[in-house]
Amino acid sequence: MSKPKFDTIQYLDRNESQYGPTPKVYEYLKNVQIGDVAWYSRDFARGVKSKLSERIAADYGFKETQIILSYGSEDILKQIIHRYLSRGEKVLIPREAWWYYKKVAYEVGGFNVEYPMIKGKLDGVDSFLYDVDKMIKIYERERPRIVIIASPNNPTGNMISREDLGKFLDVCRGAIVMIDEAYWGFGSTDNSYIKPYLDEYPNLIICRTFSKYFALAGARVGFSFAGNNLEELKGFTTRYLGYNLISENLAMIALDDVDYYQKVTGMMQEDKEYFYKEFSSLPGFKAYKSYANFMLVDMPRDIRKGLDKFLKERNMLIKFLEEEAFKTETRITLGTREQNYYLIECIREFLKQ
Ligand SMILES: Cc1ncc(COP(=O)(O)O)c(C=O)c1O
């Protein structure tokens, strides 16, 4: 075996950024001041939760009270469920979903009902798609208290179209609808729908995070746009002594460096094109359209074990999914160009054996 290209494990299995955040983040960290670590926030005295919620509200044209802050979007999801779901009530989630959706309802004695995605083509590329008519049927049958839509969805990578989303939201006005946009930014940076949707659907909450696009997963910062009916949630999530001042400052620095993130996303987009091309030329492989920082790839079932071992020996980790909905799919987090090219080189070498 030739010497692995990387001496340490390359984690292309967790949907974390391999490029990291804007370098300005590290500059700030080198110069942290006493007020950032030893003192509480003074923002509450001004009638706002934080500089960050104030900034986001101004950027999107909301009142500050409509912006919720959280320790990542995992945290807000948990708080929504814990605040609104009672024992025996249902959460409607995608069948092909992030594992945590499947777990959280049980924390409060609730349970899940699932809606399936379908497979099709988008712009000529294989894609998972939301099946809105099916979702409406299941919603009407099950009457869940909470509905979760992920766009882009993990691990399938697809987004729900604006038209389908509007059609669905019109039907489920009686439920609380959470749109998890953790992977916002990689496929589209459009924000024009946010304010009109929140105005139209007062039970809607759109959740975002600094973990993915802004590459600050370790800083644990999430934010949400909350509809006008969700007053109790706004109170429930407010922390009067403030949040994590360092993390908030990192988030603000990230928001200001639009050019850095556009550049990184551009490189990732080129690498997605490279992956589509490479995987479509390998027998039995199929890469699904991705609007995220990862790509779902179908591959022959009988090579999974061997390929996993082969890649691990070369310090490359990708995620071989082992769930009910995925028996042959693998989720690959987009790495740097060097990591991505090496991954394909390894897969080709494995297939030649
Ligand atoms: C769909 C989805 N939502 C939310 C999260 C949680 O992100 P965070 O808590 O870091 O914001 C993840 C993490 O991988 C995810 O895949």
The ligand as an SDF file (V2000), in Angstrom:
LIG
                    3D

 16 16  0  0  0  0  0  0  0  0999 V2000
  -30.2240   19.0450    9.2860 C   0  0  0  0  0  0  0  0  0  0  0  0
  -29.4200   19.5120   10.4510 C   0  0  0  0  0  0  0  0  0  0  0  0
  -29.9680   20.4030   11.2810 N   0  0  0  0  0  0  0  0  0  0  0  0
  -29.3010   20.8690   12.3460 C   0  0  0  0  0  0  0  0  0  0  0  0
  -28.0170   20.4330   12.6260 C   0  0  0  0  0  0  0  0  0  0  0  0
  -27.3440   20.9350   13.8710 C   0  0  0  0  0  0  0  0  0  0  0  0
  -26.4850   21.9460   13.6330 O   0  0  0  0  0  0  0  0  0  0  0  0
  -26.0140   22.9390   14.7770 P   0  0  0  0  0  0  0  0  0  0  0  0
  -26.6160   22.4880   16.0620 O   0  0  0  0  0  0  0  0  0  0  0  0
  -24.5350   22.8520   14.7820 O   0  0  0  0  0  0  0  0  0  0  0  0
  -26.5110   24.2680   14.3550 O   0  0  0  0  0  0  0  0  0  0  0  0
  -27.4050   19.4920   11.7960 C   0  0  0  0  0  0  0  0  0  0  0  0
  -26.0280   19.0360   12.0850 C   0  0  0  0  0  0  0  0  0  0  0  0
  -25.4010   18.3140   11.3700 O   0  0  0  0  0  0  0  0  0  0  0  0
  -28.1280   19.0270   10.6780 C   0  0  0  0  0  0  0  0  0  0  0  0
  -27.6070   18.1270    9.8480 O   0  0  0  0  0  0  0  0  0  0  0  0
  1  2  1  0
  2  3  1  0
  2 15  2  0
  3  4  2  0
  4  5  1  0
  5  6  1  0
  5 12  2  0
  6  7  1  0
  7  8  1  0
  8  9  2  0
  8 10  1  0
  8 11  1  0
 12 13  1  0
 12 15  1  0
 13 14  2  0
 15 16  1  0
M  END
$$$$
